[in-house]
Structures are given as structure tokens and as C-alpha cells.
Amino acid sequence: MKVLVTGGAGFIGSHTVLALQEAGHQTVVVDNLGNGHRDAVLAGEFHNVDIRNTTELAALISRSGVEAVIHFAAFIEAGVSVREPLRFFDNNVGGSVSLLEAMRQTGLGTLVFSSTAAIFGNPQSLPITEDAPTAPTNPYGESKLFVERLLADCEAAFGLRHVALRYFNAAGADPLARLGERHDPETHIIPLALAAALGVGPPLTLFGDDYPTPDGTCLRDYVHVTDLAAAHLCALAHLAAGGPSRAFNIGTGQGFSVRDVIAAVEAVTGRTVPLVRGSRRPGDPAALVASNARATRELGWSPRFVELKDMVAHAFAFQQARRALSDL
Ligand SMILES: NC(=O)c1ccc[n+]([C@@H]2O[C@H](COP(=O)([O-])OP(=O)(O)OC[C@H]3O[C@@H](n4cnc5c(N)ncnc54)[C@H](O)[C@@H]3O)[C@@H](O)[C@H]2O)c1
């Protein structure tokens, strides 16, 4: 299959492009490199295009003959979205509207969309199933939920078939260290804790240690980026086989605390993670853990890397490989 990947130069997109290529698919990446890296697109076509440019997207779709789209391109920082809601809606919703319009114009009718656990807000019970109430606590989550609803409207209006994958916390790196997380600024805990442990970043801030969890710190469901990439291939296969439009929660079903992450980083690096105590961040739920039963049952997806120490070890190996490269 030939697949258009928006945001394919970013963290999860670049790993998915690699997985698609390794499975024998062809890829056409569209990324404006606002937050992505050209050298993270290890194979296939690359086009420096902003997805809000409908005309250019439609021309590219017609010219390249892609058969499906995986749509990652978005802004991702929930905290920034609170300060800059218009910029987030412009990119995440406006960008999706533009892509969907280009798909409508060209008759391209198959889409896998990057959604998020942030659409659920503070869950009423755990693990979180797909039918749990949605109540985002920030504009980022709102923008993703809005797009999920828009996809259903597009199906009703012009037959768009789609899968929304609601990822929990993406973590880890390609196990062969070819790719990894390079957000700038980085806000994700594993790369931040690694940088703190190695003394190449500031001490790690602990945002609240008085949550109603076993050790007082937040519990999150960390899912390995290689497993996330595999979920996209399962979603494409589901749609190609005529499966219905559907949303799936993508996590391992296990919750790890901030202190568990710190312990894993210390075990992997053999160094202490320097800590600073901070207060709770507004809108941070105590615990987010996915039920992946639907994805297992209907997509045949299950995570390969469920140990936190493997996710940390892969992220660490990638950071070390990059550091070795920059020392050359
Ligand atoms: N990282 C996570 O833990 C996580 C969790 C849930 C959902 N998601 C979703 O997964 C997707 C990918 O996340 P990521 O961590 O890889 O982020 P990322 O920032 O590394 O990747 C996003 C990519 O999209 C590109 N992009 C953004 N706006 C664009 C535009 N208008 N036109 C073209 N390219 C554009 C960026 O340059 C970047 O390469 C996002 O949609 C995000 O909301 C991520």
C-alpha cells in the first residue's frame, strides 16, 4: 500500500514510517518541520508541506497515488495549548479540516488519526475503555476530540472510513536506536529524567507527590513507540479488510508512577536522578490507564514491550547514539 503520513518527521510518525517501510509499504511524508526532523524520515518520499495548504496537499495526493492517510501532524503540548488555544485549534483542527478537504476533493477515503487519552480528562474509573465519558481538561484534548467528531461527520457526508487511535503516553525509541524522541523543548518524563541523570539537563521536577496513588505520584500508561507504530499498521489492515470506522485506546493496560520511571532510569543508567519538588499541574489526572481489550480483540494488536525498563533502555540507547554522533 502507498500511504500518506502527515507529521512523519516527528517522534511517532517517523517510527511508523519505518514500520511501514519494513512491512513493504511505500510512504509519502508531509511535514512542515515545525517540530520534526528531516533526517528522522529514514526512507520513502518527503515533502516539506504545511497540511493547512489544501491545494498543495490535494495536488500531492493526486500525483502520488496514495491509497490511505495516517494523520499525525499536530501540536502536542497540553500546557502550551492552555496559553495558546487559537494556535492549537488553527493547527490541529484547521490542519485536519484542510487534510479532510484535500481527501474529499481527490476521493481518498481511508484515514488513521492520532488521537489521545487527553480526550478523557479526569477518568471516572480505570482502566479507561473507549466508551468512557469524554471531558478534556485542555484545548489540546478538545482539539483532538473535535477532530474525532468531525471524522464521523465526514463519514456520514462523503463516506470517509477512519480509525482513531487514542494513544496513552508514547515512550521508548526504536530498539535498534535508529530513531527516538527529539522534542524541543522536551516535556516528556523519560527523556527529561535521562537528561537529568546524565547531568545534561536540569533536575527533574516532580509535579505533585500527594496524589491518591500508591506512592503519591501520578500513574501513567507508557506505551512503546514501536508498539504504537505497529498499531497503525493494524488499523490500516482493519480498514483495508473492510472493517468499520472505530476508535481504539492504545496502551499497555499498566500504570507506572513517576517514581517508577525514576527508579527505571536510575537502574538503566546507574546514576541518580536529581529531583526538584514542584506542585501539581492543573488538569493532571492522578491516574490514566488504558483498557486495550478492544484493540486486542478487533485489531489483533498487543504490545511487545511492556516493561518500563525496556522503554527507558531504548530511549537511553538512542540518546547515547546521538551524543556519540555529535561528539564525532
Ligand atoms: N507523544 C505522545 O505521547 C502522544 C500521545 C497522544 C497523542 N499523540 C499524538 O500523536 C501525534 C504525533 O505526536 P509526536 O509525539 O510524534 O509529536 P511530534 O511533534 O514529534 O510530531 C508532530 C509532527 O507534525 C508536524 N506538524 C505539526 N503541524 C504541522 C502542519 N501544520 N503541517 C505539517 N506538519 C506539521 C511537526 O513538524 C512534527 O514533525 C500528534 O498528533 C499527537 O497529538 C502523541
The ligand as a Gaussian input file, in Angstrom:
#p B3LYP/6-31G(d) Opt

LIG

0 1
 N        3.716000      11.842000      22.151000
 C        2.669000      11.379000      22.840000
 O        2.796000      10.871000      23.968000
 C        1.291000      11.448000      22.232000
 C        0.202000      10.969000      22.978000
 C       -1.076000      11.015000      22.419000
 C       -1.256000      11.511000      21.133000
 N       -0.189000      11.978000      20.429000
 C       -0.430000      12.498000      19.075000
 O        0.455000      11.838000      18.173000
 C        0.825000      12.707000      17.117000
 C        2.335000      12.717000      16.979000
 O        2.922000      13.090000      18.222000
 P        4.509000      13.201000      18.355000
 O        4.864000      12.986000      19.779000
 O        5.140000      12.365000      17.301000
 O        4.707000      14.739000      18.025000
 P        5.824000      15.473000      17.160000
 O        5.718000      16.933000      17.467000
 O        7.141000      14.803000      17.320000
 O        5.308000      15.207000      15.672000
 C        4.331000      16.004000      15.036000
 C        4.848000      16.330000      13.645000
 O        3.855000      17.057000      12.945000
 C        4.467000      18.114000      12.242000
 N        3.453000      19.152000      12.044000
 C        2.783000      19.848000      13.001000
 N        1.925000      20.714000      12.429000
 C        2.061000      20.573000      11.082000
 C        1.443000      21.175000       9.953000
 N        0.526000      22.133000      10.087000
 N        1.816000      20.762000       8.716000
 C        2.740000      19.788000       8.548000
 N        3.377000      19.196000       9.588000
 C        3.028000      19.566000      10.830000
 C        5.639000      18.548000      13.113000
 O        6.644000      19.223000      12.395000
 C        6.102000      17.195000      13.664000
 O        7.093000      16.605000      12.846000
 C        0.221000      14.068000      17.446000
 O       -0.970000      14.224000      16.690000
 C       -0.098000      13.964000      18.930000
 O       -1.200000      14.770000      19.274000
 C        1.080000      11.955000      20.943000

